[in-house]
Amino acid sequence: MGKDEGKKLEVCYYVAASVDGFIATADGGVDWLSVVDAPGEDYGCAAFYDTVDVVVMGRGTYEKALSFGDWPYTGKPSYVLSKRPIEQAPDEVIQTGAAPAEVCKTITASGHKRAWLLGGAALAGSFRAQALITEYVVSFIPTWLGAGIPLFSSGESLEVLDVVESRTYSSGLVQIRYRRRDEDSSP
């Protein structure tokens, strides 16, 4: 048995959402996130990024990341779950059509321990439905969108979470870190 066999990959869904639970407008727009832009403030994103050794995203999130210019996730493998082939991807990008559980096994077998589940809603819903997300960090932006792409596109099963940490910023952003409650733990 290899040293990483049997170990579970830590998967953190680190995401920004409107107060009413949307991660983007219906057309995928994220310009509304700028309401909390403040010089020199990244709301802990750089520190969080240092805690992960791999990034996992869906095809839509991958294409949105490309639209911002230079590849933002340099130096870390980035798994893009998509059945459609990706042409001319950055060196770090690994395209796969595998199911989330298989991707987690592959990532663990590669020696990685902690992944950032970057999204989007359908992929996050698939990971959640398979109980693969171990931690959630949600930055609630003081904006009400009324409609759009939700945090999860599926996953109607009950999942009890424990609040590990919360922080309120002067911009109105509220960041809450949750861990999935183990069945054996008490409230």
PyMOL CGO cylinders between C-alpha atoms (Angstrom):
from pymol import cmd
from pymol.cgo import CYLINDER

trace = [
    CYLINDER, 0.00, 0.00, 0.00, 1.42, 3.41, -1.00, 0.3, 1, 1, 1, 1, 1, 1,
    CYLINDER, 1.42, 3.41, -1.00, 1.97, 6.07, 1.64, 0.3, 1, 1, 1, 1, 1, 1,
    CYLINDER, 1.97, 6.07, 1.64, -0.98, 8.16, 0.43, 0.3, 1, 1, 1, 1, 1, 1,
    CYLINDER, -0.98, 8.16, 0.43, -3.43, 5.30, -0.07, 0.3, 1, 1, 1, 1, 1, 1,
    CYLINDER, -3.43, 5.30, -0.07, -6.32, 5.48, 2.34, 0.3, 1, 1, 1, 1, 1, 1,
    CYLINDER, -6.32, 5.48, 2.34, -5.75, 9.18, 3.05, 0.3, 1, 1, 1, 1, 1, 1,
    CYLINDER, -5.75, 9.18, 3.05, -8.59, 11.47, 2.14, 0.3, 1, 1, 1, 1, 1, 1,
    CYLINDER, -8.59, 11.47, 2.14, -7.99, 14.60, 0.15, 0.3, 1, 1, 1, 1, 1, 1,
    CYLINDER, -7.99, 14.60, 0.15, -8.98, 17.80, 1.94, 0.3, 1, 1, 1, 1, 1, 1,
    CYLINDER, -8.98, 17.80, 1.94, -11.27, 19.68, -0.45, 0.3, 1, 1, 1, 1, 1, 1,
    CYLINDER, -11.27, 19.68, -0.45, -12.18, 23.27, 0.36, 0.3, 1, 1, 1, 1, 1, 1,
    CYLINDER, -12.18, 23.27, 0.36, -14.93, 25.08, -1.52, 0.3, 1, 1, 1, 1, 1, 1,
    CYLINDER, -14.93, 25.08, -1.52, -13.61, 28.65, -1.21, 0.3, 1, 1, 1, 1, 1, 1,
    CYLINDER, -13.61, 28.65, -1.21, -16.09, 30.97, -2.86, 0.3, 1, 1, 1, 1, 1, 1,
    CYLINDER, -16.09, 30.97, -2.86, -17.67, 34.41, -2.83, 0.3, 1, 1, 1, 1, 1, 1,
    CYLINDER, -17.67, 34.41, -2.83, -21.45, 34.68, -2.82, 0.3, 1, 1, 1, 1, 1, 1,
    CYLINDER, -21.45, 34.68, -2.82, -24.13, 37.32, -2.70, 0.3, 1, 1, 1, 1, 1, 1,
    CYLINDER, -24.13, 37.32, -2.70, -26.15, 37.50, 0.51, 0.3, 1, 1, 1, 1, 1, 1,
    CYLINDER, -26.15, 37.50, 0.51, -28.89, 35.57, -1.26, 0.3, 1, 1, 1, 1, 1, 1,
    CYLINDER, -28.89, 35.57, -1.26, -26.54, 32.73, -2.23, 0.3, 1, 1, 1, 1, 1, 1,
    CYLINDER, -26.54, 32.73, -2.23, -25.46, 33.38, -5.83, 0.3, 1, 1, 1, 1, 1, 1,
    CYLINDER, -25.46, 33.38, -5.83, -21.86, 33.14, -7.07, 0.3, 1, 1, 1, 1, 1, 1,
    CYLINDER, -21.86, 33.14, -7.07, -22.47, 34.93, -10.38, 0.3, 1, 1, 1, 1, 1, 1,
    CYLINDER, -22.47, 34.93, -10.38, -25.20, 36.58, -12.38, 0.3, 1, 1, 1, 1, 1, 1,
    CYLINDER, -25.20, 36.58, -12.38, -27.24, 34.38, -14.72, 0.3, 1, 1, 1, 1, 1, 1,
    CYLINDER, -27.24, 34.38, -14.72, -24.79, 35.11, -17.56, 0.3, 1, 1, 1, 1, 1, 1,
    CYLINDER, -24.79, 35.11, -17.56, -21.74, 34.27, -15.39, 0.3, 1, 1, 1, 1, 1, 1,
    CYLINDER, -21.74, 34.27, -15.39, -20.89, 37.87, -14.57, 0.3, 1, 1, 1, 1, 1, 1,
    CYLINDER, -20.89, 37.87, -14.57, -18.90, 38.67, -11.45, 0.3, 1, 1, 1, 1, 1, 1,
    CYLINDER, -18.90, 38.67, -11.45, -18.50, 42.45, -11.76, 0.3, 1, 1, 1, 1, 1, 1,
    CYLINDER, -18.50, 42.45, -11.76, -20.71, 42.85, -8.68, 0.3, 1, 1, 1, 1, 1, 1,
    CYLINDER, -20.71, 42.85, -8.68, -17.81, 41.52, -6.56, 0.3, 1, 1, 1, 1, 1, 1,
    CYLINDER, -17.81, 41.52, -6.56, -16.10, 44.90, -6.98, 0.3, 1, 1, 1, 1, 1, 1,
    CYLINDER, -16.10, 44.90, -6.98, -18.36, 46.50, -4.34, 0.3, 1, 1, 1, 1, 1, 1,
    CYLINDER, -18.36, 46.50, -4.34, -15.89, 45.22, -1.73, 0.3, 1, 1, 1, 1, 1, 1,
    CYLINDER, -15.89, 45.22, -1.73, -12.69, 46.15, -3.58, 0.3, 1, 1, 1, 1, 1, 1,
    CYLINDER, -12.69, 46.15, -3.58, -10.34, 47.93, -1.21, 0.3, 1, 1, 1, 1, 1, 1,
    CYLINDER, -10.34, 47.93, -1.21, -6.69, 48.83, -1.80, 0.3, 1, 1, 1, 1, 1, 1,
    CYLINDER, -6.69, 48.83, -1.80, -4.38, 46.24, -0.24, 0.3, 1, 1, 1, 1, 1, 1,
    CYLINDER, -4.38, 46.24, -0.24, -7.21, 43.97, 0.96, 0.3, 1, 1, 1, 1, 1, 1,
    CYLINDER, -7.21, 43.97, 0.96, -7.53, 40.48, -0.47, 0.3, 1, 1, 1, 1, 1, 1,
    CYLINDER, -7.53, 40.48, -0.47, -9.73, 39.08, 2.34, 0.3, 1, 1, 1, 1, 1, 1,
    CYLINDER, -9.73, 39.08, 2.34, -7.25, 36.31, 3.09, 0.3, 1, 1, 1, 1, 1, 1,
    CYLINDER, -7.25, 36.31, 3.09, -7.20, 34.90, -0.43, 0.3, 1, 1, 1, 1, 1, 1,
    CYLINDER, -7.20, 34.90, -0.43, -3.39, 34.84, -0.76, 0.3, 1, 1, 1, 1, 1, 1,
    CYLINDER, -3.39, 34.84, -0.76, -3.01, 33.16, 2.63, 0.3, 1, 1, 1, 1, 1, 1,
    CYLINDER, -3.01, 33.16, 2.63, -5.67, 30.61, 1.67, 0.3, 1, 1, 1, 1, 1, 1,
    CYLINDER, -5.67, 30.61, 1.67, -3.98, 29.96, -1.69, 0.3, 1, 1, 1, 1, 1, 1,
    CYLINDER, -3.98, 29.96, -1.69, -0.78, 29.11, 0.18, 0.3, 1, 1, 1, 1, 1, 1,
    CYLINDER, -0.78, 29.11, 0.18, -2.65, 26.33, 2.04, 0.3, 1, 1, 1, 1, 1, 1,
    CYLINDER, -2.65, 26.33, 2.04, -3.64, 24.42, -1.10, 0.3, 1, 1, 1, 1, 1, 1,
    CYLINDER, -3.64, 24.42, -1.10, -1.43, 22.46, -3.45, 0.3, 1, 1, 1, 1, 1, 1,
    CYLINDER, -1.43, 22.46, -3.45, -3.92, 21.85, -6.27, 0.3, 1, 1, 1, 1, 1, 1,
    CYLINDER, -3.92, 21.85, -6.27, -6.89, 23.65, -7.84, 0.3, 1, 1, 1, 1, 1, 1,
    CYLINDER, -6.89, 23.65, -7.84, -10.03, 21.92, -9.15, 0.3, 1, 1, 1, 1, 1, 1,
    CYLINDER, -10.03, 21.92, -9.15, -12.59, 23.64, -11.37, 0.3, 1, 1, 1, 1, 1, 1,
    CYLINDER, -12.59, 23.64, -11.37, -15.24, 23.10, -13.99, 0.3, 1, 1, 1, 1, 1, 1,
    CYLINDER, -15.24, 23.10, -13.99, -15.03, 24.13, -17.63, 0.3, 1, 1, 1, 1, 1, 1,
    CYLINDER, -15.03, 24.13, -17.63, -17.02, 27.35, -17.18, 0.3, 1, 1, 1, 1, 1, 1,
    CYLINDER, -17.02, 27.35, -17.18, -14.77, 28.52, -14.34, 0.3, 1, 1, 1, 1, 1, 1,
    CYLINDER, -14.77, 28.52, -14.34, -11.70, 27.61, -16.38, 0.3, 1, 1, 1, 1, 1, 1,
    CYLINDER, -11.70, 27.61, -16.38, -12.91, 29.70, -19.32, 0.3, 1, 1, 1, 1, 1, 1,
    CYLINDER, -12.91, 29.70, -19.32, -13.78, 32.61, -17.00, 0.3, 1, 1, 1, 1, 1, 1,
    CYLINDER, -13.78, 32.61, -17.00, -10.25, 32.45, -15.49, 0.3, 1, 1, 1, 1, 1, 1,
    CYLINDER, -10.25, 32.45, -15.49, -8.74, 32.58, -18.98, 0.3, 1, 1, 1, 1, 1, 1,
    CYLINDER, -8.74, 32.58, -18.98, -10.79, 35.68, -19.78, 0.3, 1, 1, 1, 1, 1, 1,
    CYLINDER, -10.79, 35.68, -19.78, -8.95, 37.63, -17.07, 0.3, 1, 1, 1, 1, 1, 1,
    CYLINDER, -8.95, 37.63, -17.07, -5.62, 37.46, -18.95, 0.3, 1, 1, 1, 1, 1, 1,
    CYLINDER, -5.62, 37.46, -18.95, -2.63, 35.58, -17.55, 0.3, 1, 1, 1, 1, 1, 1,
    CYLINDER, -2.63, 35.58, -17.55, -3.36, 32.22, -15.94, 0.3, 1, 1, 1, 1, 1, 1,
    CYLINDER, -3.36, 32.22, -15.94, -3.95, 33.09, -12.25, 0.3, 1, 1, 1, 1, 1, 1,
    CYLINDER, -3.95, 33.09, -12.25, -3.05, 29.68, -10.77, 0.3, 1, 1, 1, 1, 1, 1,
    CYLINDER, -3.05, 29.68, -10.77, 0.58, 29.33, -11.82, 0.3, 1, 1, 1, 1, 1, 1,
    CYLINDER, 0.58, 29.33, -11.82, 2.74, 26.94, -9.89, 0.3, 1, 1, 1, 1, 1, 1,
    CYLINDER, 2.74, 26.94, -9.89, -0.08, 24.60, -8.93, 0.3, 1, 1, 1, 1, 1, 1,
    CYLINDER, -0.08, 24.60, -8.93, -1.70, 21.80, -10.91, 0.3, 1, 1, 1, 1, 1, 1,
    CYLINDER, -1.70, 21.80, -10.91, -5.19, 22.81, -12.00, 0.3, 1, 1, 1, 1, 1, 1,
    CYLINDER, -5.19, 22.81, -12.00, -7.62, 20.01, -12.77, 0.3, 1, 1, 1, 1, 1, 1,
    CYLINDER, -7.62, 20.01, -12.77, -10.39, 21.05, -15.13, 0.3, 1, 1, 1, 1, 1, 1,
    CYLINDER, -10.39, 21.05, -15.13, -13.30, 18.62, -15.14, 0.3, 1, 1, 1, 1, 1, 1,
    CYLINDER, -13.30, 18.62, -15.14, -14.69, 18.65, -18.64, 0.3, 1, 1, 1, 1, 1, 1,
    CYLINDER, -14.69, 18.65, -18.64, -15.51, 16.06, -21.26, 0.3, 1, 1, 1, 1, 1, 1,
    CYLINDER, -15.51, 16.06, -21.26, -14.69, 18.55, -24.04, 0.3, 1, 1, 1, 1, 1, 1,
    CYLINDER, -14.69, 18.55, -24.04, -10.98, 18.72, -24.95, 0.3, 1, 1, 1, 1, 1, 1,
    CYLINDER, -10.98, 18.72, -24.95, -9.08, 21.86, -23.99, 0.3, 1, 1, 1, 1, 1, 1,
    CYLINDER, -9.08, 21.86, -23.99, -6.78, 23.31, -26.63, 0.3, 1, 1, 1, 1, 1, 1,
    CYLINDER, -6.78, 23.31, -26.63, -3.60, 25.23, -25.81, 0.3, 1, 1, 1, 1, 1, 1,
    CYLINDER, -3.60, 25.23, -25.81, -4.04, 25.11, -22.05, 0.3, 1, 1, 1, 1, 1, 1,
    CYLINDER, -4.04, 25.11, -22.05, -1.50, 26.56, -19.62, 0.3, 1, 1, 1, 1, 1, 1,
    CYLINDER, -1.50, 26.56, -19.62, 1.16, 24.06, -18.55, 0.3, 1, 1, 1, 1, 1, 1,
    CYLINDER, 1.16, 24.06, -18.55, -0.41, 23.49, -15.12, 0.3, 1, 1, 1, 1, 1, 1,
    CYLINDER, -0.41, 23.49, -15.12, -3.83, 22.55, -16.52, 0.3, 1, 1, 1, 1, 1, 1,
    CYLINDER, -3.83, 22.55, -16.52, -4.87, 18.90, -16.48, 0.3, 1, 1, 1, 1, 1, 1,
    CYLINDER, -4.87, 18.90, -16.48, -8.14, 18.25, -18.30, 0.3, 1, 1, 1, 1, 1, 1,
    CYLINDER, -8.14, 18.25, -18.30, -10.11, 15.21, -17.22, 0.3, 1, 1, 1, 1, 1, 1,
    CYLINDER, -10.11, 15.21, -17.22, -13.55, 13.79, -17.88, 0.3, 1, 1, 1, 1, 1, 1,
    CYLINDER, -13.55, 13.79, -17.88, -13.42, 11.64, -14.74, 0.3, 1, 1, 1, 1, 1, 1,
    CYLINDER, -13.42, 11.64, -14.74, -16.02, 11.82, -11.97, 0.3, 1, 1, 1, 1, 1, 1,
    CYLINDER, -16.02, 11.82, -11.97, -15.19, 13.90, -8.87, 0.3, 1, 1, 1, 1, 1, 1,
    CYLINDER, -15.19, 13.90, -8.87, -14.38, 10.88, -6.65, 0.3, 1, 1, 1, 1, 1, 1,
    CYLINDER, -14.38, 10.88, -6.65, -11.95, 9.53, -9.25, 0.3, 1, 1, 1, 1, 1, 1,
    CYLINDER, -11.95, 9.53, -9.25, -10.32, 12.94, -9.63, 0.3, 1, 1, 1, 1, 1, 1,
    CYLINDER, -10.32, 12.94, -9.63, -9.83, 13.10, -5.85, 0.3, 1, 1, 1, 1, 1, 1,
    CYLINDER, -9.83, 13.10, -5.85, -8.20, 9.65, -5.90, 0.3, 1, 1, 1, 1, 1, 1,
    CYLINDER, -8.20, 9.65, -5.90, -5.89, 10.74, -8.74, 0.3, 1, 1, 1, 1, 1, 1,
    CYLINDER, -5.89, 10.74, -8.74, -4.94, 13.92, -6.92, 0.3, 1, 1, 1, 1, 1, 1,
    CYLINDER, -4.94, 13.92, -6.92, -4.24, 12.01, -3.69, 0.3, 1, 1, 1, 1, 1, 1,
    CYLINDER, -4.24, 12.01, -3.69, -2.18, 9.41, -5.57, 0.3, 1, 1, 1, 1, 1, 1,
    CYLINDER, -2.18, 9.41, -5.57, -0.11, 12.29, -6.97, 0.3, 1, 1, 1, 1, 1, 1,
    CYLINDER, -0.11, 12.29, -6.97, 0.86, 13.22, -3.41, 0.3, 1, 1, 1, 1, 1, 1,
    CYLINDER, 0.86, 13.22, -3.41, -1.39, 16.25, -3.01, 0.3, 1, 1, 1, 1, 1, 1,
    CYLINDER, -1.39, 16.25, -3.01, -3.19, 16.80, 0.28, 0.3, 1, 1, 1, 1, 1, 1,
    CYLINDER, -3.19, 16.80, 0.28, -5.40, 19.88, -0.04, 0.3, 1, 1, 1, 1, 1, 1,
    CYLINDER, -5.40, 19.88, -0.04, -7.44, 21.10, -3.01, 0.3, 1, 1, 1, 1, 1, 1,
    CYLINDER, -7.44, 21.10, -3.01, -9.27, 24.33, -3.72, 0.3, 1, 1, 1, 1, 1, 1,
    CYLINDER, -9.27, 24.33, -3.72, -12.61, 23.54, -5.31, 0.3, 1, 1, 1, 1, 1, 1,
    CYLINDER, -12.61, 23.54, -5.31, -12.99, 26.67, -7.37, 0.3, 1, 1, 1, 1, 1, 1,
    CYLINDER, -12.99, 26.67, -7.37, -16.36, 25.88, -8.87, 0.3, 1, 1, 1, 1, 1, 1,
    CYLINDER, -16.36, 25.88, -8.87, -18.81, 26.37, -10.41, 0.3, 1, 1, 1, 1, 1, 1,
    CYLINDER, -18.81, 26.37, -10.41, -22.20, 25.46, -9.10, 0.3, 1, 1, 1, 1, 1, 1,
    CYLINDER, -22.20, 25.46, -9.10, -22.68, 22.18, -10.97, 0.3, 1, 1, 1, 1, 1, 1,
    CYLINDER, -22.68, 22.18, -10.97, -19.23, 20.89, -10.05, 0.3, 1, 1, 1, 1, 1, 1,
    CYLINDER, -19.23, 20.89, -10.05, -19.59, 22.01, -6.42, 0.3, 1, 1, 1, 1, 1, 1,
    CYLINDER, -19.59, 22.01, -6.42, -22.98, 20.29, -6.32, 0.3, 1, 1, 1, 1, 1, 1,
    CYLINDER, -22.98, 20.29, -6.32, -21.42, 17.07, -7.61, 0.3, 1, 1, 1, 1, 1, 1,
    CYLINDER, -21.42, 17.07, -7.61, -18.62, 17.21, -5.03, 0.3, 1, 1, 1, 1, 1, 1,
    CYLINDER, -18.62, 17.21, -5.03, -21.14, 17.98, -2.27, 0.3, 1, 1, 1, 1, 1, 1,
    CYLINDER, -21.14, 17.98, -2.27, -23.49, 15.15, -3.33, 0.3, 1, 1, 1, 1, 1, 1,
    CYLINDER, -23.49, 15.15, -3.33, -20.58, 12.71, -3.01, 0.3, 1, 1, 1, 1, 1, 1,
    CYLINDER, -20.58, 12.71, -3.01, -19.53, 14.13, 0.41, 0.3, 1, 1, 1, 1, 1, 1,
    CYLINDER, -19.53, 14.13, 0.41, -16.13, 15.13, -1.00, 0.3, 1, 1, 1, 1, 1, 1,
    CYLINDER, -16.13, 15.13, -1.00, -16.06, 18.69, 0.38, 0.3, 1, 1, 1, 1, 1, 1,
    CYLINDER, -16.06, 18.69, 0.38, -14.46, 18.81, 3.82, 0.3, 1, 1, 1, 1, 1, 1,
    CYLINDER, -14.46, 18.81, 3.82, -14.43, 22.57, 4.31, 0.3, 1, 1, 1, 1, 1, 1,
    CYLINDER, -14.43, 22.57, 4.31, -16.39, 25.56, 3.05, 0.3, 1, 1, 1, 1, 1, 1,
    CYLINDER, -16.39, 25.56, 3.05, -15.12, 29.14, 3.13, 0.3, 1, 1, 1, 1, 1, 1,
    CYLINDER, -15.12, 29.14, 3.13, -17.86, 31.47, 1.94, 0.3, 1, 1, 1, 1, 1, 1,
    CYLINDER, -17.86, 31.47, 1.94, -17.28, 35.21, 1.62, 0.3, 1, 1, 1, 1, 1, 1,
    CYLINDER, -17.28, 35.21, 1.62, -20.69, 36.84, 1.62, 0.3, 1, 1, 1, 1, 1, 1,
    CYLINDER, -20.69, 36.84, 1.62, -20.67, 40.06, -0.39, 0.3, 1, 1, 1, 1, 1, 1,
    CYLINDER, -20.67, 40.06, -0.39, -23.15, 42.72, 0.81, 0.3, 1, 1, 1, 1, 1, 1,
    CYLINDER, -23.15, 42.72, 0.81, -25.14, 42.48, -2.40, 0.3, 1, 1, 1, 1, 1, 1,
    CYLINDER, -25.14, 42.48, -2.40, -28.53, 40.99, -3.22, 0.3, 1, 1, 1, 1, 1, 1,
    CYLINDER, -28.53, 40.99, -3.22, -28.58, 39.62, -6.77, 0.3, 1, 1, 1, 1, 1, 1,
    CYLINDER, -28.58, 39.62, -6.77, -32.09, 38.15, -6.79, 0.3, 1, 1, 1, 1, 1, 1,
    CYLINDER, -32.09, 38.15, -6.79, -31.15, 35.56, -9.41, 0.3, 1, 1, 1, 1, 1, 1,
    CYLINDER, -31.15, 35.56, -9.41, -28.09, 33.98, -10.94, 0.3, 1, 1, 1, 1, 1, 1,
    CYLINDER, -28.09, 33.98, -10.94, -25.82, 30.97, -10.54, 0.3, 1, 1, 1, 1, 1, 1,
    CYLINDER, -25.82, 30.97, -10.54, -26.33, 29.48, -7.05, 0.3, 1, 1, 1, 1, 1, 1,
    CYLINDER, -26.33, 29.48, -7.05, -23.63, 28.20, -4.70, 0.3, 1, 1, 1, 1, 1, 1,
    CYLINDER, -23.63, 28.20, -4.70, -24.72, 24.68, -5.68, 0.3, 1, 1, 1, 1, 1, 1,
    CYLINDER, -24.72, 24.68, -5.68, -26.84, 23.55, -8.60, 0.3, 1, 1, 1, 1, 1, 1,
    CYLINDER, -26.84, 23.55, -8.60, -27.86, 20.35, -6.84, 0.3, 1, 1, 1, 1, 1, 1,
    CYLINDER, -27.86, 20.35, -6.84, -27.57, 18.59, -3.54, 0.3, 1, 1, 1, 1, 1, 1,
    CYLINDER, -27.57, 18.59, -3.54, -30.80, 18.54, -1.67, 0.3, 1, 1, 1, 1, 1, 1,
    CYLINDER, -30.80, 18.54, -1.67, -29.48, 16.24, 1.06, 0.3, 1, 1, 1, 1, 1, 1,
    CYLINDER, -29.48, 16.24, 1.06, -28.98, 17.57, 4.57, 0.3, 1, 1, 1, 1, 1, 1,
    CYLINDER, -28.98, 17.57, 4.57, -25.40, 18.35, 5.53, 0.3, 1, 1, 1, 1, 1, 1,
    CYLINDER, -25.40, 18.35, 5.53, -24.62, 19.64, 9.02, 0.3, 1, 1, 1, 1, 1, 1,
    CYLINDER, -24.62, 19.64, 9.02, -21.73, 22.07, 9.25, 0.3, 1, 1, 1, 1, 1, 1,
    CYLINDER, -21.73, 22.07, 9.25, -19.80, 23.53, 12.16, 0.3, 1, 1, 1, 1, 1, 1,
    CYLINDER, -19.80, 23.53, 12.16, -18.65, 27.13, 12.10, 0.3, 1, 1, 1, 1, 1, 1,
    CYLINDER, -18.65, 27.13, 12.10, -14.89, 27.13, 12.58, 0.3, 1, 1, 1, 1, 1, 1,
    CYLINDER, -14.89, 27.13, 12.58, -14.28, 30.83, 12.16, 0.3, 1, 1, 1, 1, 1, 1,
    CYLINDER, -14.28, 30.83, 12.16, -16.02, 33.99, 11.02, 0.3, 1, 1, 1, 1, 1, 1,
    CYLINDER, -16.02, 33.99, 11.02, -14.76, 37.45, 10.24, 0.3, 1, 1, 1, 1, 1, 1,
    CYLINDER, -14.76, 37.45, 10.24, -16.48, 40.68, 9.34, 0.3, 1, 1, 1, 1, 1, 1,
    CYLINDER, -16.48, 40.68, 9.34, -14.65, 43.31, 7.28, 0.3, 1, 1, 1, 1, 1, 1,
    CYLINDER, -14.65, 43.31, 7.28, -15.27, 47.06, 7.17, 0.3, 1, 1, 1, 1, 1, 1,
    CYLINDER, -15.27, 47.06, 7.17, -16.42, 46.70, 3.53, 0.3, 1, 1, 1, 1, 1, 1,
    CYLINDER, -16.42, 46.70, 3.53, -19.38, 44.65, 4.75, 0.3, 1, 1, 1, 1, 1, 1,
    CYLINDER, -19.38, 44.65, 4.75, -17.95, 41.34, 3.51, 0.3, 1, 1, 1, 1, 1, 1,
    CYLINDER, -17.95, 41.34, 3.51, -18.57, 38.53, 6.01, 0.3, 1, 1, 1, 1, 1, 1,
    CYLINDER, -18.57, 38.53, 6.01, -16.37, 35.45, 5.64, 0.3, 1, 1, 1, 1, 1, 1,
    CYLINDER, -16.37, 35.45, 5.64, -17.43, 32.23, 7.34, 0.3, 1, 1, 1, 1, 1, 1,
    CYLINDER, -17.43, 32.23, 7.34, -15.39, 29.04, 7.46, 0.3, 1, 1, 1, 1, 1, 1,
    CYLINDER, -15.39, 29.04, 7.46, -17.32, 25.82, 7.97, 0.3, 1, 1, 1, 1, 1, 1,
    CYLINDER, -17.32, 25.82, 7.97, -16.24, 22.18, 8.35, 0.3, 1, 1, 1, 1, 1, 1,
    CYLINDER, -16.24, 22.18, 8.35, -18.48, 19.27, 7.61, 0.3, 1, 1, 1, 1, 1, 1,
    CYLINDER, -18.48, 19.27, 7.61, -19.52, 17.72, 10.89, 0.3, 1, 1, 1, 1, 1, 1,
    CYLINDER, -19.52, 17.72, 10.89, -18.36, 14.15, 11.35, 0.3, 1, 1, 1, 1, 1, 1,
    CYLINDER, -18.36, 14.15, 11.35, -21.12, 11.75, 12.19, 0.3, 1, 1, 1, 1, 1, 1,
    CYLINDER, -21.12, 11.75, 12.19, -19.36, 10.86, 15.46, 0.3, 1, 1, 1, 1, 1, 1,
    CYLINDER, -19.36, 10.86, 15.46, -18.87, 14.43, 16.66, 0.3, 1, 1, 1, 1, 1, 1,
    CYLINDER, -18.87, 14.43, 16.66, -21.30, 16.30, 18.84, 0.3, 1, 1, 1, 1, 1, 1,
    CYLINDER, -21.30, 16.30, 18.84, -22.57, 19.87, 18.34, 0.3, 1, 1, 1, 1, 1, 1,
]
cmd.load_cgo(trace, "trace")
